[in-house]
Amino acid sequence: MRKRGHRSRGVLAVAAAAVLGVAGCDAVGGDSAAPSRAPGPSPKPTPLWDRSPGSVAAVGDSITRAFDACDVLSDCPEASWATGTSPGVDSLAVRLLGRAKAAERSWNHAVSGARMADLPGQIAQAVRRKPQLVTVLIGANDACRATPSAMTPVADFRADFEDSLRTLRKALPKTQVFVASVPDLKRLWSQGRTNSLSKQVWKLGICPSMLGDADALDTEANQRRNTVQQRVEDYNEVLEEVCSEDERCRYDGGAVHDYRFGTAQLSRWDYFHPSVDGQARLAEIAYRTVTAEKPLT
């Protein structure tokens, strides 16, 4: 009996030791290894798109130069949607940087009358400033030719745009690009054709491929306008496709082209270029695109 009791106490001791040993595996101490700590949260990756760039350079044509926005037959860069300082516009640069910094940290390299073939040269000028954001609005002059047959071929339009982005990327790999769609020229015709003054001004040679013979509604005239409209849509498709291949490029999703502008947004001198109000609408679209969490579609 004693031996059996002694043996029982020994078994209990071993069992107790085993229980304590198991408990020791769950706690820090003894010979057991300390449990590994859960990893902390990974640092957030730097986003490819900065919604508050610190400087802006604009390239493009007379729209970005605010031609005929303030005075007849003259540029008015202070009213530019991209870089102007006019309170009546609140340009993209002003909205991003504030009025004081916009005057120091934004540059307008657009040229009235420019076509896509001129963009590589403008980009080459812009990169010297090392801007954090470049705005592009160009293409209307490629469609506004003497005749539809004189419009810039789509393949050439694409090649020059691709060349422009390559030039930018080679010099400034991290600079962002905002690309505006080409405006709806046919809507411009439909808005202005009821105004006798606008039709007189258009006869001076403003966008003849679309605005020439504004009252003509015959088959030939309609076909001419439809051909120009299709070319504008083709240009916008190129802008979207090429921009989408660059991770630091944002297209406006067709917002400028689709904007339902009226005569209040057109210059009272030529009924073609944006008025100060029209420039403000362009600035709104650009700011919305640049500051959006995700690209517009």
HUBEL-V565943 format. One record per helix or strand. SS is the DSSP state (alpha for helix, beta for strand). FROM is the first residue (numbers start at 1). TO is the last residue. Records with the same first field share a line. If there is no record, write none. Layout:
BEGIN
SS=FROM-TO + FROM-TO
END
This chain:
BEGIN
alpha=2-26 + 77-79 + 92-97 + 99-105 + 116-129 + 140-143 + 148-150 + 154-171 + 185-192 + 196-202 + 208-211 + 219-244 + 255-258 + 263-265 + 276-291
beta=56-60 + 106-108 + 133-137 + 176-179 + 249-251 + 266-266 + 274-274
END
